[in-house]
Amino acid sequence: MPNRTRPMAALLVFTGLNAILVSTIEPVYDFVCFHPYWERRRERRRREREAALAKSPVSH
């Protein structure tokens, strides 16, 4: 057990770190979600799906 605990200082540090993390999450989210890799992957998967549908016999 430490000699002296400082709950107010700990609370301020915790709140400050959370504020920093919340303010930096939006640019990180935008970078990750709107990265060109995902757009290329989406297009490639769409082309693969269309090619697979074109190859497969249609059964009705």
PDB file of N, CA, C and O in Angstrom:
ATOM      1  N   MET A   1       0.853  -1.173   0.000  1.00  0.00           N
ATOM      2  CA  MET A   1       0.000   0.000   0.000  1.00  0.00           C
ATOM      3  C   MET A   1       0.903   1.242   0.000  1.00  0.00           C
ATOM      4  O   MET A   1       1.825   1.338   0.811  1.00  0.00           O
ATOM      5  N   PRO A   2       0.644   2.173  -0.892  1.00  0.00           N
ATOM      6  CA  PRO A   2       1.486   3.376  -0.909  1.00  0.00           C
ATOM      7  C   PRO A   2       1.249   4.234   0.336  1.00  0.00           C
ATOM      8  O   PRO A   2       0.214   4.138   0.995  1.00  0.00           O
ATOM      9  N   ASN A   3       2.226   5.060   0.631  1.00  0.00           N
ATOM     10  CA  ASN A   3       2.111   5.924   1.808  1.00  0.00           C
ATOM     11  C   ASN A   3       0.941   6.879   1.685  1.00  0.00           C
ATOM     12  O   ASN A   3       0.188   7.093   2.635  1.00  0.00           O
ATOM     13  N   ARG A   4       0.799   7.459   0.476  1.00  0.00           N
ATOM     14  CA  ARG A   4      -0.258   8.454   0.311  1.00  0.00           C
ATOM     15  C   ARG A   4      -0.893   8.262  -1.067  1.00  0.00           C
ATOM     16  O   ARG A   4      -0.203   8.283  -2.086  1.00  0.00           O
ATOM     17  N   THR A   5      -2.176   8.082  -1.085  1.00  0.00           N
ATOM     18  CA  THR A   5      -2.866   7.948  -2.371  1.00  0.00           C
ATOM     19  C   THR A   5      -3.391   9.309  -2.784  1.00  0.00           C
ATOM     20  O   THR A   5      -3.746  10.136  -1.945  1.00  0.00           O
ATOM     21  N   ARG A   6      -3.434   9.529  -4.091  1.00  0.00           N
ATOM     22  CA  ARG A   6      -3.930  10.801  -4.623  1.00  0.00           C
ATOM     23  C   ARG A   6      -5.058  10.508  -5.602  1.00  0.00           C
ATOM     24  O   ARG A   6      -4.835  10.471  -6.812  1.00  0.00           O
ATOM     25  N   PRO A   7      -6.261  10.300  -5.093  1.00  0.00           N
ATOM     26  CA  PRO A   7      -7.360   9.932  -5.990  1.00  0.00           C
ATOM     27  C   PRO A   7      -7.724  11.045  -6.971  1.00  0.00           C
ATOM     28  O   PRO A   7      -8.116  10.757  -8.102  1.00  0.00           O
ATOM     29  N   MET A   8      -7.604  12.305  -6.563  1.00  0.00           N
ATOM     30  CA  MET A   8      -7.963  13.399  -7.469  1.00  0.00           C
ATOM     31  C   MET A   8      -6.977  13.475  -8.634  1.00  0.00           C
ATOM     32  O   MET A   8      -7.383  13.667  -9.781  1.00  0.00           O
ATOM     33  N   ALA A   9      -5.697  13.326  -8.345  1.00  0.00           N
ATOM     34  CA  ALA A   9      -4.700  13.355  -9.419  1.00  0.00           C
ATOM     35  C   ALA A   9      -4.910  12.178 -10.367  1.00  0.00           C
ATOM     36  O   ALA A   9      -4.813  12.333 -11.585  1.00  0.00           O
ATOM     37  N   ALA A  10      -5.195  11.008  -9.813  1.00  0.00           N
ATOM     38  CA  ALA A  10      -5.438   9.833 -10.653  1.00  0.00           C
ATOM     39  C   ALA A  10      -6.669  10.051 -11.525  1.00  0.00           C
ATOM     40  O   ALA A  10      -6.672   9.688 -12.701  1.00  0.00           O
ATOM     41  N   LEU A  11      -7.704  10.637 -10.957  1.00  0.00           N
ATOM     42  CA  LEU A  11      -8.920  10.905 -11.721  1.00  0.00           C
ATOM     43  C   LEU A  11      -8.647  11.903 -12.848  1.00  0.00           C
ATOM     44  O   LEU A  11      -9.142  11.726 -13.961  1.00  0.00           O
ATOM     45  N   LEU A  12      -7.873  12.939 -12.571  1.00  0.00           N
ATOM     46  CA  LEU A  12      -7.543  13.922 -13.607  1.00  0.00           C
ATOM     47  C   LEU A  12      -6.706  13.306 -14.719  1.00  0.00           C
ATOM     48  O   LEU A  12      -6.940  13.586 -15.895  1.00  0.00           O
ATOM     49  N   VAL A  13      -5.743  12.478 -14.364  1.00  0.00           N
ATOM     50  CA  VAL A  13      -4.914  11.815 -15.377  1.00  0.00           C
ATOM     51  C   VAL A  13      -5.781  10.888 -16.225  1.00  0.00           C
ATOM     52  O   VAL A  13      -5.680  10.880 -17.452  1.00  0.00           O
ATOM     53  N   PHE A  14      -6.621  10.118 -15.568  1.00  0.00           N
ATOM     54  CA  PHE A  14      -7.513   9.196 -16.281  1.00  0.00           C
ATOM     55  C   PHE A  14      -8.433   9.957 -17.238  1.00  0.00           C
ATOM     56  O   PHE A  14      -8.588   9.564 -18.394  1.00  0.00           O
ATOM     57  N   THR A  15      -9.036  11.032 -16.764  1.00  0.00           N
ATOM     58  CA  THR A  15      -9.933  11.836 -17.601  1.00  0.00           C
ATOM     59  C   THR A  15      -9.172  12.477 -18.761  1.00  0.00           C
ATOM     60  O   THR A  15      -9.669  12.512 -19.887  1.00  0.00           O
ATOM     61  N   GLY A  16      -7.979  12.979 -18.490  1.00  0.00           N
ATOM     62  CA  GLY A  16      -7.173  13.586 -19.547  1.00  0.00           C
ATOM     63  C   GLY A  16      -6.788  12.591 -20.624  1.00  0.00           C
ATOM     64  O   GLY A  16      -6.857  12.902 -21.813  1.00  0.00           O
ATOM     65  N   LEU A  17      -6.382  11.396 -20.217  1.00  0.00           N
ATOM     66  CA  LEU A  17      -6.029  10.371 -21.206  1.00  0.00           C
ATOM     67  C   LEU A  17      -7.239   9.972 -22.036  1.00  0.00           C
ATOM     68  O   LEU A  17      -7.123   9.786 -23.247  1.00  0.00           O
ATOM     69  N   ASN A  18      -8.389   9.840 -21.408  1.00  0.00           N
ATOM     70  CA  ASN A  18      -9.600   9.505 -22.159  1.00  0.00           C
ATOM     71  C   ASN A  18      -9.961  10.611 -23.151  1.00  0.00           C
ATOM     72  O   ASN A  18     -10.377  10.326 -24.274  1.00  0.00           O
ATOM     73  N   ALA A  19      -9.804  11.856 -22.744  1.00  0.00           N
ATOM     74  CA  ALA A  19     -10.103  12.970 -23.652  1.00  0.00           C
ATOM     75  C   ALA A  19      -9.173  12.945 -24.862  1.00  0.00           C
ATOM     76  O   ALA A  19      -9.606  13.183 -25.989  1.00  0.00           O
ATOM     77  N   ILE A  20      -7.918  12.661 -24.630  1.00  0.00           N
ATOM     78  CA  ILE A  20      -6.954  12.576 -25.741  1.00  0.00           C
ATOM     79  C   ILE A  20      -7.320  11.429 -26.669  1.00  0.00           C
ATOM     80  O   ILE A  20      -7.309  11.594 -27.889  1.00  0.00           O
ATOM     81  N   LEU A  21      -7.642  10.273 -26.110  1.00  0.00           N
ATOM     82  CA  LEU A  21      -7.992   9.123 -26.937  1.00  0.00           C
ATOM     83  C   LEU A  21      -9.259   9.370 -27.740  1.00  0.00           C
ATOM     84  O   LEU A  21      -9.328   9.001 -28.912  1.00  0.00           O
ATOM     85  N   VAL A  22     -10.250   9.980 -27.133  1.00  0.00           N
ATOM     86  CA  VAL A  22     -11.505  10.255 -27.845  1.00  0.00           C
ATOM     87  C   VAL A  22     -11.273  11.254 -28.973  1.00  0.00           C
ATOM     88  O   VAL A  22     -11.863  11.122 -30.046  1.00  0.00           O
ATOM     89  N   SER A  23     -10.428  12.243 -28.744  1.00  0.00           N
ATOM     90  CA  SER A  23     -10.199  13.253 -29.786  1.00  0.00           C
ATOM     91  C   SER A  23      -9.361  12.715 -30.940  1.00  0.00           C
ATOM     92  O   SER A  23      -9.399  13.274 -32.036  1.00  0.00           O
ATOM     93  N   THR A  24      -8.608  11.646 -30.718  1.00  0.00           N
ATOM     94  CA  THR A  24      -7.776  11.115 -31.799  1.00  0.00           C
ATOM     95  C   THR A  24      -8.408   9.924 -32.493  1.00  0.00           C
ATOM     96  O   THR A  24      -7.852   9.440 -33.479  1.00  0.00           O
ATOM     97  N   ILE A  25      -9.544   9.433 -32.024  1.00  0.00           N
ATOM     98  CA  ILE A  25     -10.113   8.229 -32.628  1.00  0.00           C
ATOM     99  C   ILE A  25     -10.717   8.503 -34.001  1.00  0.00           C
ATOM    100  O   ILE A  25     -10.669   7.629 -34.867  1.00  0.00           O
ATOM    101  N   GLU A  26     -11.275   9.672 -34.226  1.00  0.00           N
ATOM    102  CA  GLU A  26     -11.923   9.930 -35.508  1.00  0.00           C
ATOM    103  C   GLU A  26     -10.952   9.906 -36.683  1.00  0.00           C
ATOM    104  O   GLU A  26     -11.253   9.252 -37.682  1.00  0.00           O
ATOM    105  N   PRO A  27      -9.803  10.582 -36.623  1.00  0.00           N
ATOM    106  CA  PRO A  27      -8.866  10.480 -37.748  1.00  0.00           C
ATOM    107  C   PRO A  27      -8.360   9.054 -37.965  1.00  0.00           C
ATOM    108  O   PRO A  27      -8.151   8.632 -39.102  1.00  0.00           O
ATOM    109  N   VAL A  28      -8.165   8.320 -36.880  1.00  0.00           N
ATOM    110  CA  VAL A  28      -7.710   6.930 -37.016  1.00  0.00           C
ATOM    111  C   VAL A  28      -8.800   6.095 -37.676  1.00  0.00           C
ATOM    112  O   VAL A  28      -8.518   5.298 -38.571  1.00  0.00           O
ATOM    113  N   TYR A  29     -10.030   6.272 -37.242  1.00  0.00           N
ATOM    114  CA  TYR A  29     -11.152   5.541 -37.822  1.00  0.00           C
ATOM    115  C   TYR A  29     -11.273   5.859 -39.312  1.00  0.00           C
ATOM    116  O   TYR A  29     -11.424   4.952 -40.131  1.00  0.00           O
ATOM    117  N   ASP A  30     -11.209   7.136 -39.660  1.00  0.00           N
ATOM    118  CA  ASP A  30     -11.307   7.522 -41.069  1.00  0.00           C
ATOM    119  C   ASP A  30     -10.179   6.916 -41.886  1.00  0.00           C
ATOM    120  O   ASP A  30     -10.408   6.442 -42.999  1.00  0.00           O
ATOM    121  N   PHE A  31      -8.961   6.924 -41.348  1.00  0.00           N
ATOM    122  CA  PHE A  31      -7.826   6.366 -42.075  1.00  0.00           C
ATOM    123  C   PHE A  31      -8.013   4.878 -42.320  1.00  0.00           C
ATOM    124  O   PHE A  31      -7.774   4.384 -43.422  1.00  0.00           O
ATOM    125  N   VAL A  32      -8.440   4.174 -41.288  1.00  0.00           N
ATOM    126  CA  VAL A  32      -8.572   2.719 -41.409  1.00  0.00           C
ATOM    127  C   VAL A  32      -9.751   2.352 -42.301  1.00  0.00           C
ATOM    128  O   VAL A  32      -9.619   1.495 -43.175  1.00  0.00           O
ATOM    129  N   CYS A  33     -10.893   2.983 -42.095  1.00  0.00           N
ATOM    130  CA  CYS A  33     -12.098   2.575 -42.818  1.00  0.00           C
ATOM    131  C   CYS A  33     -12.123   3.050 -44.259  1.00  0.00           C
ATOM    132  O   CYS A  33     -12.710   2.388 -45.114  1.00  0.00           O
ATOM    133  N   PHE A  34     -11.504   4.175 -44.541  1.00  0.00           N
ATOM    134  CA  PHE A  34     -11.566   4.715 -45.897  1.00  0.00           C
ATOM    135  C   PHE A  34     -10.231   4.574 -46.617  1.00  0.00           C
ATOM    136  O   PHE A  34      -9.946   5.322 -47.552  1.00  0.00           O
ATOM    137  N   HIS A  35      -9.420   3.627 -46.189  1.00  0.00           N
ATOM    138  CA  HIS A  35      -8.141   3.366 -46.842  1.00  0.00           C
ATOM    139  C   HIS A  35      -8.412   2.780 -48.227  1.00  0.00           C
ATOM    140  O   HIS A  35      -9.336   1.979 -48.375  1.00  0.00           O
ATOM    141  N   PRO A  36      -7.634   3.154 -49.246  1.00  0.00           N
ATOM    142  CA  PRO A  36      -7.881   2.645 -50.606  1.00  0.00           C
ATOM    143  C   PRO A  36      -7.859   1.117 -50.704  1.00  0.00           C
ATOM    144  O   PRO A  36      -8.486   0.552 -51.599  1.00  0.00           O
ATOM    145  N   TYR A  37      -7.149   0.446 -49.802  1.00  0.00           N
ATOM    146  CA  TYR A  37      -7.110  -1.016 -49.828  1.00  0.00           C
ATOM    147  C   TYR A  37      -8.511  -1.600 -49.768  1.00  0.00           C
ATOM    148  O   TYR A  37      -8.813  -2.547 -50.495  1.00  0.00           O
ATOM    149  N   TRP A  38      -9.377  -1.053 -48.912  1.00  0.00           N
ATOM    150  CA  TRP A  38     -10.709  -1.607 -48.747  1.00  0.00           C
ATOM    151  C   TRP A  38     -11.547  -1.406 -50.001  1.00  0.00           C
ATOM    152  O   TRP A  38     -12.343  -2.270 -50.367  1.00  0.00           O
ATOM    153  N   GLU A  39     -11.367  -0.262 -50.661  1.00  0.00           N
ATOM    154  CA  GLU A  39     -12.116  -0.019 -51.892  1.00  0.00           C
ATOM    155  C   GLU A  39     -11.677  -1.005 -52.982  1.00  0.00           C
ATOM    156  O   GLU A  39     -12.513  -1.557 -53.697  1.00  0.00           O
ATOM    157  N   ARG A  40     -10.375  -1.220 -53.104  1.00  0.00           N
ATOM    158  CA  ARG A  40      -9.882  -2.187 -54.095  1.00  0.00           C
ATOM    159  C   ARG A  40     -10.377  -3.584 -53.760  1.00  0.00           C
ATOM    160  O   ARG A  40     -10.764  -4.333 -54.657  1.00  0.00           O
ATOM    161  N   ARG A  41     -10.371  -3.943 -52.493  1.00  0.00           N
ATOM    162  CA  ARG A  41     -10.826  -5.273 -52.066  1.00  0.00           C
ATOM    163  C   ARG A  41     -12.312  -5.447 -52.355  1.00  0.00           C
ATOM    164  O   ARG A  41     -12.740  -6.505 -52.817  1.00  0.00           O
ATOM    165  N   ARG A  42     -13.090  -4.417 -52.085  1.00  0.00           N
ATOM    166  CA  ARG A  42     -14.526  -4.468 -52.341  1.00  0.00           C
ATOM    167  C   ARG A  42     -14.793  -4.687 -53.833  1.00  0.00           C
ATOM    168  O   ARG A  42     -15.628  -5.510 -54.209  1.00  0.00           O
ATOM    169  N   GLU A  43     -14.073  -3.937 -54.676  1.00  0.00           N
ATOM    170  CA  GLU A  43     -14.255  -4.077 -56.120  1.00  0.00           C
ATOM    171  C   GLU A  43     -13.820  -5.457 -56.610  1.00  0.00           C
ATOM    172  O   GLU A  43     -14.490  -6.056 -57.451  1.00  0.00           O
ATOM    173  N   ARG A  44     -12.711  -5.961 -56.092  1.00  0.00           N
ATOM    174  CA  ARG A  44     -12.221  -7.278 -56.506  1.00  0.00           C
ATOM    175  C   ARG A  44     -13.221  -8.359 -56.115  1.00  0.00           C
ATOM    176  O   ARG A  44     -13.494  -9.267 -56.900  1.00  0.00           O
ATOM    177  N   ARG A  45     -13.766  -8.264 -54.907  1.00  0.00           N
ATOM    178  CA  ARG A  45     -14.736  -9.275 -54.463  1.00  0.00           C
ATOM    179  C   ARG A  45     -16.021  -9.189 -55.281  1.00  0.00           C
ATOM    180  O   ARG A  45     -16.637 -10.212 -55.579  1.00  0.00           O
ATOM    181  N   ARG A  46     -16.427  -7.978 -55.644  1.00  0.00           N
ATOM    182  CA  ARG A  46     -17.620  -7.819 -56.480  1.00  0.00           C
ATOM    183  C   ARG A  46     -17.405  -8.468 -57.839  1.00  0.00           C
ATOM    184  O   ARG A  46     -18.289  -9.164 -58.339  1.00  0.00           O
ATOM    185  N   ARG A  47     -16.221  -8.244 -58.452  1.00  0.00           N
ATOM    186  CA  ARG A  47     -15.917  -8.857 -59.747  1.00  0.00           C
ATOM    187  C   ARG A  47     -15.869 -10.375 -59.638  1.00  0.00           C
ATOM    188  O   ARG A  47     -16.349 -11.077 -60.528  1.00  0.00           O
ATOM    189  N   GLU A  48     -15.293 -10.887 -58.554  1.00  0.00           N
ATOM    190  CA  GLU A  48     -15.231 -12.340 -58.362  1.00  0.00           C
ATOM    191  C   GLU A  48     -16.640 -12.928 -58.225  1.00  0.00           C
ATOM    192  O   GLU A  48     -16.932 -13.983 -58.787  1.00  0.00           O
ATOM    193  N   ARG A  49     -17.510 -12.240 -57.476  1.00  0.00           N
ATOM    194  CA  ARG A  49     -18.888 -12.711 -57.323  1.00  0.00           C
ATOM    195  C   ARG A  49     -19.613 -12.724 -58.665  1.00  0.00           C
ATOM    196  O   ARG A  49     -20.312 -13.682 -58.995  1.00  0.00           O
ATOM    197  N   GLU A  50     -19.439 -11.653 -59.433  1.00  0.00           N
ATOM    198  CA  GLU A  50     -20.099 -11.589 -60.741  1.00  0.00           C
ATOM    199  C   GLU A  50     -19.579 -12.669 -61.666  1.00  0.00           C
ATOM    200  O   GLU A  50     -20.352 -13.269 -62.413  1.00  0.00           O
ATOM    201  N   ALA A  51     -18.270 -12.928 -61.628  1.00  0.00           N
ATOM    202  CA  ALA A  51     -17.697 -13.979 -62.470  1.00  0.00           C
ATOM    203  C   ALA A  51     -18.222 -15.348 -62.045  1.00  0.00           C
ATOM    204  O   ALA A  51     -18.516 -16.186 -62.897  1.00  0.00           O
ATOM    205  N   ALA A  52     -18.341 -15.580 -60.754  1.00  0.00           N
ATOM    206  CA  ALA A  52     -18.846 -16.863 -60.270  1.00  0.00           C
ATOM    207  C   ALA A  52     -20.310 -17.041 -60.660  1.00  0.00           C
ATOM    208  O   ALA A  52     -20.726 -18.144 -61.015  1.00  0.00           O
ATOM    209  N   LEU A  53     -21.084 -15.980 -60.597  1.00  0.00           N
ATOM    210  CA  LEU A  53     -22.486 -16.077 -60.998  1.00  0.00           C
ATOM    211  C   LEU A  53     -22.622 -16.319 -62.500  1.00  0.00           C
ATOM    212  O   LEU A  53     -23.516 -17.046 -62.933  1.00  0.00           O
ATOM    213  N   ALA A  54     -21.749 -15.721 -63.285  1.00  0.00           N
ATOM    214  CA  ALA A  54     -21.797 -15.891 -64.735  1.00  0.00           C
ATOM    215  C   ALA A  54     -21.415 -17.319 -65.119  1.00  0.00           C
ATOM    216  O   ALA A  54     -21.937 -17.863 -66.092  1.00  0.00           O
ATOM    217  N   LYS A  55     -20.510 -17.921 -64.358  1.00  0.00           N
ATOM    218  CA  LYS A  55     -20.047 -19.293 -64.671  1.00  0.00           C
ATOM    219  C   LYS A  55     -21.045 -20.356 -64.245  1.00  0.00           C
ATOM    220  O   LYS A  55     -21.231 -21.359 -64.934  1.00  0.00           O
ATOM    221  N   SER A  56     -21.678 -20.132 -63.116  1.00  0.00           N
ATOM    222  CA  SER A  56     -22.560 -21.165 -62.561  1.00  0.00           C
ATOM    223  C   SER A  56     -23.839 -21.269 -63.390  1.00  0.00           C
ATOM    224  O   SER A  56     -24.386 -20.261 -63.837  1.00  0.00           O
ATOM    225  N   PRO A  57     -24.306 -22.504 -63.589  1.00  0.00           N
ATOM    226  CA  PRO A  57     -25.565 -22.671 -64.334  1.00  0.00           C
ATOM    227  C   PRO A  57     -26.737 -22.173 -63.493  1.00  0.00           C
ATOM    228  O   PRO A  57     -26.779 -22.375 -62.279  1.00  0.00           O
ATOM    229  N   VAL A  58     -27.659 -21.539 -64.141  1.00  0.00           N
ATOM    230  CA  VAL A  58     -28.821 -21.008 -63.438  1.00  0.00           C
ATOM    231  C   VAL A  58     -29.844 -22.117 -63.335  1.00  0.00           C
ATOM    232  O   VAL A  58     -30.267 -22.673 -64.349  1.00  0.00           O
ATOM    233  N   SER A  59     -30.246 -22.443 -62.115  1.00  0.00           N
ATOM    234  CA  SER A  59     -31.242 -23.507 -61.930  1.00  0.00           C
ATOM    235  C   SER A  59     -32.536 -22.885 -61.399  1.00  0.00           C
ATOM    236  O   SER A  59     -32.555 -22.255 -60.342  1.00  0.00           O
ATOM    237  N   HIS A  60     -33.602 -23.076 -62.154  1.00  0.00           N
ATOM    238  CA  HIS A  60     -34.916 -22.558 -61.733  1.00  0.00           C
ATOM    239  C   HIS A  60     -35.876 -23.684 -61.620  1.00  0.00           C
ATOM    240  O   HIS A  60     -37.040 -23.471 -61.279  1.00  0.00           O
TER     241      HIS A  60
END
